[in-house]
Amino acid sequence: MTYKFDGFHGRALYELNGLPAEVRNGPLLDCVIELLHSPWDAVPERPGQRLVRQAFFGEEGQGLLTFIINEQTETLRIIDILWVG
């Protein structure tokens, strides 16, 4: 099953604007596409939490995405982006 992308929300919208174009159009995009195919491969944000998950991106893991999975609508919503590269 492939999930649908529900967009960047909250703080992620602000952080997206600060990312260099080569990061947005490269490692970030690659990570989002991969997550849409297999969101459960990402780790839960906190122990015991299932639907809020995190995934590293970038060649050396310089970025971290936090996202919410909605099982009913089969969507993925990105709520936070951290880039230290």
VENTA-V645929 format. One record per residue. N is the residue number from 1. BURIAL is 1 if it has 16 or more other ideal C-beta (glycine too) atoms within 10 Angstrom, else 0. Layout:
# VENTA-V645929
n=N burial=BURIAL
n=N burial=BURIAL
This chain:
# VENTA-V645929
n=1 burial=0
n=2 burial=0
n=3 burial=1
n=4 burial=0
n=5 burial=0
n=6 burial=1
n=7 burial=0
n=8 burial=1
n=9 burial=0
n=10 burial=0
n=11 burial=0
n=12 burial=1
n=13 burial=0
n=14 burial=0
n=15 burial=1
n=16 burial=0
n=17 burial=0
n=18 burial=0
n=19 burial=1
n=20 burial=0
n=21 burial=0
n=22 burial=0
n=23 burial=1
n=24 burial=0
n=25 burial=0
n=26 burial=0
n=27 burial=1
n=28 burial=1
n=29 burial=0
n=30 burial=0
n=31 burial=1
n=32 burial=1
n=33 burial=0
n=34 burial=0
n=35 burial=1
n=36 burial=1
n=37 burial=0
n=38 burial=0
n=39 burial=1
n=40 burial=0
n=41 burial=0
n=42 burial=1
n=43 burial=0
n=44 burial=0
n=45 burial=1
n=46 burial=0
n=47 burial=0
n=48 burial=0
n=49 burial=0
n=50 burial=0
n=51 burial=0
n=52 burial=1
n=53 burial=1
n=54 burial=0
n=55 burial=1
n=56 burial=0
n=57 burial=1
n=58 burial=1
n=59 burial=0
n=60 burial=0
n=61 burial=0
n=62 burial=0
n=63 burial=1
n=64 burial=1
n=65 burial=1
n=66 burial=1
n=67 burial=1
n=68 burial=1
n=69 burial=1
n=70 burial=0
n=71 burial=0
n=72 burial=0
n=73 burial=0
n=74 burial=0
n=75 burial=1
n=76 burial=1
n=77 burial=1
n=78 burial=1
n=79 burial=1
n=80 burial=1
n=81 burial=1
n=82 burial=0
n=83 burial=1
n=84 burial=0
n=85 burial=0
